[in-house]
Amino acid sequence: MITKRVIVQLVIKQLGRELENLAGASRTMHADASDEQNKAEDQYDTRGLETAYLASSQARLATETEAAMAAYQTLTLRKFAPADSIDLAALVELESRGARDLYFIGPKRGGMEVQHKGTEVIVITSESPLGQQLVGKKAGERVKLQTRGPAQEFRIISVR
């Protein structure tokens, strides 16, 4: 059985890898932006400017990743009783169309998937469409998620 502590450790490890990749890409972009070969040859040559924009975006994403990492490093993990409502740091098992999935309500960077010993957990935030539907609900309740297609119904199996 996967624990919340393991989930958080896996998220932090994944964010660390992303941060390393972003730092390397950002350094490369900054070097390219200031390279003499990227100096504008005429008023329509924007290679250097485009590279500088990309470098800026990489740096902003790295800052957001650092903030997410800090949020997970300081996240308080609490144990949820069977009658407790879903909130931040809850591990929620949902059933939809006969399939069961685990979701972890994290503070940032929803959409990540982590795996441990064959168990996959999808990280969502309370701001996501599914997170908004889940927060405040309890085991046994149902939620509907309306996306572009037909609404999908989920039954909350457990909250840990």
N, C-alpha and C positions, 0 to 999 in steps of 0.2 A: 504494500500500500504506500502510495506517495504521500509525503507530509508537506505541509505548507512551508516549513523551513527549507526543505529540499527545493521546492518550487522557487522560492525567493533566491536561493543560492544559484540555481540555474539561470534565472532571469539576470542576476547581477553578472554572472559569467558571460552570458550572451551580450549584455550591454557593454561589458569590457572589451569584447572582441570587436563590436561595432565601433567603439571609441578608438581603438587602435587603428582600424581601417580608415576611419574618418580623419584621424590625425595625419596619417601618411598621405592620404589624398589631398588634404588641405595644404600640407607642405609642398607637394608637387604643384598644385594649382598656384600657390603664391610664387613659387620659383618661376613657373611658366609666365605668369602675369608680368613679372618684372624682367623677364629675359629680353635681351636686346633684339632678338629675332621677332618678337611679338610687337615691336614698336610700330605704330601706325605708319603706313606708307603714304596714305592720303586720307582725306576726310571721310571716306567710306569704309576704310579698313578698321574693323572693330574687334579684331582677334584679341588684342590685349584687354580691352574693356570686358569682353565676354568671359575671358578667363578670370578676370578679377571678380566678376559677379558670381561665377561658379565657386571660386575660393571663399567668397563671403558666405554663400549658402552652405558650404561644407563646414565652415567655422560655426555658423548658427546651429546647424544640426548637431555638431559636437557639443555645444553648450547645452542644448536640450537633452542630449544623451547623458551628459554629466549630471544634470539635474534629476533625471529619472533614476540614475544609479544611486544618487544620494537619498532619494525618496525611498528606494527599496532597502538601502542599508540601514535606514532609521525606522523602517516600518515595524509597528508593534503587531505581533501576531497573537490574536486571542482565540480562545476556544469557544465555539458556538454551541450552545445547548440546542436540543431538538426544537424548542419553541422560540428560539431567537430569530429575529428578522435578518435578512441578508444585508450586509454592510461591507465596508472596506475590509480587505484581508479574508473574506469568506471564500471557501472552496465549495463550489456548488456543483452538484451532479444534476444534470437535466436529461430528460427523455423526450425525444421527438421522433415520431414516425418509427418507433421501435428501436431506435438507436440511442445509446447513452453516451454523454460527453461530460467532461469535467471542465469547469470554468473557474478561474481565480480572479477575484475582483481586486485589481491592483491600483496603485495611486497614479501611475503614468504608463505610457507606451503600450496601450492595448493593441491587440492584434498579434502579439507574439505567441508562438507556440513553443512549449518546452516538453521534452520527453525524458522519462526516467524509467528504466527497466520495462520498456514496452507500454508505459502509460503516458498518454498525451494529455497535456493540459493547455487550454487556450486562455491567455491572459486578456481580460477586458477591463475597462474602467467604468465607473459609474456614469460617465458622460456618454458612453456608447449607447446606441439604440437598445441593445439587449440589456446592458447594465442599468439603464434607466428603468426598464421594465422589472428587473429583478430586485433592486434595492428596496427594502421595506417588506418584501414578500417572505413567506415561510415555506418550509418543506410541506409538500402536499398540495400547494396552490398551483395554479396554472397561469401562464402568461402568453400573450400573443405578440408576435413581432411582424409588423407589416413592412415588407420591403417592396421592391419593384414588382415582384410576382405576387402569387397568392400569400396570404398571411400564414405564418408558421406558428404552430402552437407548441409550447414546451410545458412539461410537467416537472415541477421541482421535486426531485427524489430525496435529496439530502443537502444539508447546509452544515459544513464543518468549519 
